[in-house]
Amino acid sequence: MQSLAMLASLALEAMVAAALLRAAGWGRPWRGALAAVAGTLVSHPFAWAGISLGMAPLGYWPAVLGVEALVVLAEASAYRLLVPMPWRRAVLAALLANALSSAAGLGWYAWEGRFSASSSTGSSAQACSSAASA
């Protein structure tokens, strides 16, 4: 499942980054796509592990939000260096790409019926430990 989520994240985040850079005039779209791919390749495995580790002590949603905040900061570095762009724009680009990628992953898991009433506590969220990183 992680491989499929990784591929989906790579494709979606690259498209979002390229579209954002084109629409906002912040840089070359291919550089935005490259930054999204590079950042996702580095952060995605850590996001999966971090959410899984954080679920027991924090619960599913706090773990997802905490990990995704760290992912956005890490991936902003890729935008900053590879596009290049100022930090504020880099954080905004990473936030937008990850928000849409996370929403797509959560939507997929919801459509598959992998969420249950106990997902907020993490007890049944193991099946979707990284929907937010998809």
NULUM-109217 format. One line per 10 residues: for each residue x, y, z of N, C-alpha, C. Coordinates in pm, 1 decimal. Atoms other than C-alpha are relative to their C-alpha. Example, Ala and Ser with C-alpha at 12.3 -4.5 7.8 and 13.67 -1.06 7.14 Angstrom:
// NULUM-109217
89.0 -119.0 0.0 1230.0 -450.0 780.0 90.0 120.0 0.0; -82.0 -119.0 -6.0 1367.0 -106.0 714.0 -77.0 109.0 73.0
//
This chain:
// NULUM-109217
81.7 -120.0 0.0 0.0 0.0 0.0 85.6 125.7 0.0; -85.0 -117.5 -6.1 286.1 238.0 75.4 52.5 38.1 -138.3; -50.3 -30.7 134.3 418.7 208.9 -281.5 -104.9 73.8 -82.7; 107.6 -67.0 72.3 82.4 305.4 -429.0 -20.4 141.9 52.4; 15.2 -132.6 -59.5 50.7 594.1 -185.6 115.0 91.1 -41.6; -116.5 -78.4 41.0 402.0 709.5 -274.0 -16.5 47.6 -145.2; 18.6 -37.2 140.5 328.2 704.2 -647.7 -109.5 105.7 -16.0; 109.1 -97.5 6.3 0.5 889.1 -598.6 46.2 136.2 52.2; -52.0 -124.8 -55.4 173.7 1149.2 -380.9 93.6 69.4 -97.0; -94.8 -58.2 95.3 450.9 1200.3 -632.9 -73.3 67.1 -115.7
71.7 -53.9 116.4 212.1 1249.8 -923.1 -83.4 121.8 36.8; 90.1 -109.2 -36.6 -38.7 1470.0 -743.1 76.8 123.9 44.5; -73.8 -115.8 -49.4 210.6 1690.9 -564.0 79.8 67.9 -111.6; -72.3 -59.7 112.6 416.0 1741.0 -882.1 -94.1 83.2 -86.2; 96.6 -74.8 81.3 106.9 1847.2 -1075.4 -45.7 126.9 71.2; 44.0 -116.8 -76.5 -9.2 2080.6 -798.3 109.3 106.1 1.7; -110.5 -95.1 -6.2 333.5 2241.1 -765.5 20.8 68.6 -135.2; -18.6 -58.3 133.1 370.7 2291.2 -1140.2 -112.1 98.3 -32.2; 114.7 -88.1 26.8 22.0 2440.1 -1168.8 7.9 127.2 83.2; -11.0 -117.0 -86.9 78.7 2672.1 -872.2 107.1 95.7 -51.3
-106.7 -86.8 47.6 408.6 2801.7 -1004.1 -37.1 68.0 -131.3; 44.2 -60.2 127.1 261.0 2857.4 -1348.3 -103.4 110.0 26.6; 107.9 -96.4 -24.6 -50.3 3033.7 -1216.6 48.8 123.8 74.3; -46.8 -112.0 -82.4 133.1 3250.6 -962.0 120.8 70.7 -60.5; -118.3 -59.5 59.1 435.7 3318.8 -1180.8 119.3 -0.8 93.6; -104.6 7.1 -101.5 668.3 3209.4 -899.8 126.0 -72.2 -46.8; -116.5 72.9 47.3 908.0 3008.0 -1109.5 -40.3 -94.9 -110.4; 26.7 95.1 107.4 937.1 2744.0 -1375.0 -77.2 -119.7 53.6; 82.3 111.2 -47.8 668.3 2478.6 -1338.3 76.9 -131.8 14.8; -73.4 126.0 -10.2 910.5 2192.3 -1404.9 86.8 -3.0 124.9
-78.9 -4.9 -124.0 1124.8 2309.5 -1113.5 -88.6 -25.3 121.7; 94.0 28.0 -108.4 820.0 2307.0 -887.5 -32.9 -147.5 7.8; 26.9 144.0 2.4 739.0 1954.5 -999.7 119.6 -77.9 53.0; -122.0 65.5 -47.9 1100.6 1852.8 -937.2 12.8 12.2 151.9; -6.9 -21.6 -144.7 1093.5 2005.8 -588.1 -102.6 -86.3 73.2; 104.1 82.7 -62.4 767.0 1827.6 -508.3 41.7 -146.6 2.5; -43.3 140.2 7.3 905.7 1492.4 -623.4 115.2 -25.0 97.4; -114.4 18.3 -89.3 1235.1 1537.3 -437.2 -43.5 2.1 146.4; 46.4 -9.3 -138.4 1063.5 1646.6 -116.9 -82.5 -119.6 42.2; 85.7 114.3 -31.8 809.2 1368.0 -131.2 80.6 -128.6 11.4
-83.8 120.1 -7.9 1070.9 1100.6 -199.6 72.4 -9.0 133.9; -70.4 -0.9 -127.9 1255.1 1205.9 114.5 -96.2 -12.7 117.5; 87.3 -8.5 -117.8 961.2 1276.6 345.9 -100.8 -113.7 13.7; 110.2 97.0 -3.1 708.2 1008.6 252.7 24.9 -119.9 92.7; -21.8 113.4 -91.3 869.6 710.0 427.9 -1.3 41.5 147.2; 0.9 -48.9 -138.0 921.0 919.0 742.8 -141.8 33.1 45.8; 139.0 -30.8 -34.8 557.8 1033.2 731.3 -74.4 -127.5 38.2; 65.9 126.8 -31.7 434.8 673.3 722.2 41.3 -48.4 138.3; -50.4 48.6 -129.3 655.9 576.2 1014.0 -44.4 91.6 113.9; 35.8 -94.6 -105.2 583.2 893.4 1210.1 -146.1 -8.7 40.9
141.8 12.1 -32.6 207.2 858.0 1187.3 -24.5 -130.2 75.3; 16.8 128.7 -68.3 226.2 492.4 1285.3 49.9 7.5 143.9; -55.8 -11.4 -135.1 447.2 572.8 1585.7 -78.6 97.3 87.1; 70.4 -100.8 -77.9 244.1 875.0 1690.9 -142.8 -33.9 35.8; 141.5 31.3 -24.7 -97.5 709.7 1684.7 -26.4 -46.6 142.3; 26.5 54.6 -134.0 -67.8 521.5 2014.6 3.7 109.2 107.5; -2.1 -99.6 -107.5 42.8 810.8 2234.4 -88.4 122.2 -24.5; 70.7 -124.8 30.5 -139.0 1093.1 2052.1 -140.8 -18.8 -53.2; 123.4 19.2 74.7 -428.2 943.2 1857.7 27.1 26.3 -146.4; -23.1 -7.7 143.0 -467.7 930.4 1482.7 11.8 143.4 -51.6
1.7 -134.6 58.1 -557.9 1290.9 1397.0 112.1 88.5 51.8; -116.1 -78.9 -43.7 -299.5 1460.9 1622.2 130.5 -48.8 -62.3; -121.0 52.9 64.0 -34.1 1228.1 1480.0 8.7 45.5 -144.9; 2.1 -43.7 140.4 -139.0 1310.3 1123.7 35.6 147.7 -10.3; -25.5 -144.3 7.6 -141.9 1685.4 1186.1 143.9 34.6 35.6; -138.7 -25.9 -39.0 193.6 1682.0 1363.5 98.7 -42.0 -106.5; -90.5 49.3 103.9 362.9 1472.4 1099.8 -12.1 85.0 -125.9; 17.5 -80.3 120.8 212.9 1669.9 812.8 61.7 138.6 15.0; -65.3 -129.6 -21.7 335.1 1996.7 968.8 151.2 -12.2 -21.7; -143.6 22.9 20.5 688.5 1854.8 977.8 32.0 -26.9 -146.5
-19.2 29.2 141.9 652.0 1725.4 621.8 -1.6 129.5 -81.8; 8.6 -126.9 72.8 548.3 2068.8 496.2 129.0 80.0 18.1; -123.8 -74.1 -23.8 851.7 2228.6 659.8 118.1 -63.3 -73.3; -109.2 69.0 69.1 1086.1 1964.2 519.5 -9.9 18.8 -151.1; 16.7 -12.6 144.6 940.4 1980.4 170.1 14.8 144.2 -48.0; -21.6 -140.2 36.0 949.2 2360.4 173.1 147.3 24.9 -30.9; -143.8 -13.3 27.3 1327.5 2325.4 181.6 31.7 -38.1 -143.8; -22.2 40.9 138.8 1315.4 2144.7 -151.6 -46.2 109.5 -95.9; 47.9 -109.9 83.8 1107.6 2424.4 -303.6 96.3 118.5 6.8; -90.8 -112.9 -21.6 1338.8 2685.6 -155.2 128.0 -16.6 -81.1
-127.7 24.5 66.4 1647.4 2523.1 -303.2 -12.1 -27.2 -149.6; 7.5 45.8 138.3 1526.6 2378.0 -632.2 -75.2 93.6 -94.6; 75.6 -85.3 92.7 1286.5 2639.5 -766.0 84.9 117.8 -48.5; 9.2 -34.4 -142.1 1436.3 2863.4 -596.2 -108.9 105.3 23.8; 104.5 -95.7 -36.1 1184.4 3074.6 -409.4 16.0 38.8 146.3; -6.8 -42.4 -140.3 1149.0 3269.4 -81.9 -71.2 -100.9 91.5; 55.6 95.2 -95.5 1060.0 3074.0 232.7 -152.1 3.7 7.0; 146.9 -8.5 -10.9 703.3 3204.0 254.1 -69.3 -69.7 -116.5; 58.4 65.4 117.4 625.2 3092.2 -98.0 27.9 -150.0 2.8; -34.9 141.9 -7.0 806.4 2763.7 -44.9 -91.4 -74.2 97.7
89.7 62.2 -98.7 600.8 2688.8 265.8 -142.0 -7.1 -55.3; 134.2 0.4 58.3 280.3 2786.4 87.3 -12.8 -107.2 -108.0; 3.5 102.4 104.8 364.6 2563.2 -211.0 -3.2 -139.6 61.2; -3.1 130.9 -64.7 448.8 2268.6 14.8 -131.4 -27.5 73.2; 127.0 16.3 -71.2 136.1 2326.9 224.1 -112.9 -34.1 -96.2; 106.7 26.1 96.3 -92.3 2339.0 -78.5 13.5 -139.3 -61.0; -21.5 132.0 60.4 62.8 2031.6 -242.7 -33.1 -111.1 99.1; 25.9 103.7 -99.3 47.5 1832.4 80.2 -145.4 -3.1 44.6; 141.5 -1.8 -38.2 -303.5 1946.0 169.5 -83.9 -75.1 -103.1; 76.9 68.8 103.9 -437.4 1826.7 -165.6 34.1 -148.7 -5.1
-41.4 140.0 -1.7 -235.4 1505.5 -151.4 -61.3 -73.1 119.8; 59.1 60.0 -120.0 -352.3 1437.1 203.7 -150.7 -17.2 -15.1; 145.1 9.1 21.4 -714.0 1512.1 113.5 -33.0 -114.6 -95.1; 23.4 110.3 93.7 -690.4 1271.6 -179.1 17.8 -134.4 69.9; -22.7 124.8 -72.9 -545.7 999.8 43.4 -110.4 -30.0 100.3; 108.4 19.6 -97.0 -805.2 1051.3 314.2 -131.2 -32.2 -70.9; 120.0 29.9 78.2 -1079.9 1055.6 52.9 0.1 -142.8 -51.2; -12.3 138.1 48.5 -953.4 728.6 -92.3 -29.2 -98.9 112.8; 22.7 90.1 -112.9 -946.3 564.4 250.2 -145.8 1.8 44.7; 142.1 -9.0 -36.3 -1295.1 691.9 330.6 -85.2 -75.0 -101.4
74.4 68.6 106.0 -1423.3 563.7 -4.5 13.2 -151.1 14.6; -21.3 142.7 -20.9 -1272.7 223.2 71.5 -60.0 -49.6 131.5; 59.9 37.7 -127.0 -1439.7 226.9 413.2 100.9 -37.0 106.5; -105.6 34.0 -96.3 -1114.3 212.4 609.5 -6.0 81.5 127.6; 15.5 -76.2 -122.5 -1220.7 471.1 864.8 -117.1 -56.4 78.4; 112.0 40.0 -85.5 -1439.8 382.4 1159.1 -14.1 102.6 110.7; 25.3 -94.7 -108.1 -1578.3 562.3 1459.9 118.2 8.5 94.8; -111.9 -2.2 -93.6 -1268.7 467.8 1658.9 128.4 52.2 -63.4; -120.2 -51.6 66.0 -1026.0 619.2 1406.6 61.4 116.4 75.5; -55.2 -115.8 -69.4 -991.0 929.9 1619.7 90.9 -40.3 114.7
-87.2 44.7 -108.7 -828.7 725.5 1894.8 119.3 -77.7 -50.4; -110.9 73.8 56.2 -602.3 533.8 1663.3 -17.3 -149.3 7.8; 12.7 144.0 -18.3 -737.1 190.2 1758.8 -28.0 -73.1 -129.9; 23.0 66.0 128.4 -861.3 111.1 1411.4 64.0 76.8 -114.4; -60.2 -83.8 103.4 -658.7 370.5 1228.5 126.6 -61.0 -58.4; -120.8 61.8 53.5 -364.7 137.4 1171.2 -15.7 -30.7 -149.3; 23.7 29.3 141.8 -522.7 39.2 838.9 19.3 122.6 -85.9; -16.6 -121.9 78.9 -501.5 400.4 733.0 108.4 88.0 62.0; -103.4 -71.4 -71.3 -184.4 497.2 915.6 64.9 110.2 -80.5; -60.4 -105.3 78.7 -75.0 707.6 628.0 -89.6 47.2 -112.9
90.3 -54.6 101.7 -381.1 802.0 432.4 32.8 145.9 -23.1; -28.8 -141.5 12.5 -280.7 1157.2 501.0 125.6 26.0 -80.2; -120.8 -19.8 77.8 49.7 1103.6 328.1 -13.8 -53.6 -140.9; 23.1 49.4 135.2 -103.2 951.5 18.9 -16.7 113.7 -88.5
//
